[in-house]
Structures are given as structure tokens and as C-alpha cells.
């Protein structure tokens, strides 16, 4: 693999580049699709658009009124609609 351009704007190539370990000090911009075969770990994220299973270490806020806690509790605000039935234990409060 040969680099085609080295100047103040950066290093350019028209071929695939393989890197074993990469650290980005400032910002990283990707103009195309990003594929990750392993685990993606990141913090302080405000928006996640994911397809598939999502695992989170702490509270998950879904939309504007649903929170799923790590211990399995669900907190909702607004109207809940259930199809196929719902089961409640003795700690149900309806107001």
C-alpha cells in the first residue's frame, strides 16, 4: 500500500488501510458507513439509533416518558396500552 498524498491536510490513499490500535486525540469524522464487529463502548451519549439488542449499564430513557431501570423496574408517564393481557401483583395503585 502506498500513500498518495502527504501534506498539511493529512495523509491520503485510495486503498484499504489496516491499523492495529488507533487513538484519536480530537474529533473523528466518518463520511461513510461504520461497521463494528466487536463491542462498542462509549459514554456521555445523547442520541443512539440502533437496530438489534442494546445493553446499558444504567437507566434507559425511552422517548419522553418511559424509563427502564437496571433492576427491571419500568417507570412510565402517560397512557399505557396493553394487548394480550397484563399481570399485576398486589402493589398496584390506580388514580
N, C-alpha and C positions, 0 to 999 in steps of 0.2 A: 504494500500500500504506500502510495506516495502522496504527500501533501501538495496541493496545487497552489496554495496561496498562504503566505505568512506576512502579515503587515499589522498595522495598528488596529485594524478592525477585527483581527483574530486569525485562526488557522482554518483553512477550508480544504475539503476533499470531496470527491464525487463517489467515493467507495465507502463501504461499511467500516466503522472503527470500533474495535473491541477494547474496553478498558476494564482492568481488574481493580476495582476500588476507585470511587470518584467522590471528591469533595467539592461542593460549590460554595464559595465564600459569600457571594452576594445573591443576586437573583438568577433564576433559571427559567428561560422561556423556551417552550417547545411548540413548534408550528404545526406538528402533525399528531398522529396517534401515539399514545404511550401504552405499552403493554408491560405488565409486571407479572412474572411467573411465581414469585415468592410472596412474602408478606410485606405490605406497605405500612410503615409506622410513621405517624406524624401527629403533631399536637397543634392546638390553637387554630382549629379549622372552623370556619363559619358556614361553609356550604359543602355538602357531599352529595354527588349524583352517582349512585352506584346501582348496578344490576347484580342480583345474587344475594348471598348471605353477608351481613355486616355484623362484626363483633366489636363491641365497645366496652371500655373499662369502667365507664361511669354513666351517669344519666343520659338518656337519649330523648331529645325533644322532637316530636313528630308534628310538623305543621305548627299551628298556633295554640293548640290546647291539649296535647297528649304528651305525657312524659312516662317513659318506661325506666324504672329504677333497676339497679344491678341485682337486687334481691327478688325481683319478679313482680313487684307492685306496679300497677298501672294507675296513673292519675289522669283524669280527663275533665275537661270543661266543655259544657255544651250538651248537645243531644247525642245519645248513644243509640244506635240501631243494631239489633241482633237478628240474624236469620238462622234457623236451625236450633234455636233454644239457647238458654243461658242458665248456668248453675251458680247459685249464691250460697254462702254459708250463713251463719247466724248474725254476722256483723254488717247487715245491710241497712243503710239509712236512706230513706227517700223523702225529699222535701220538694 
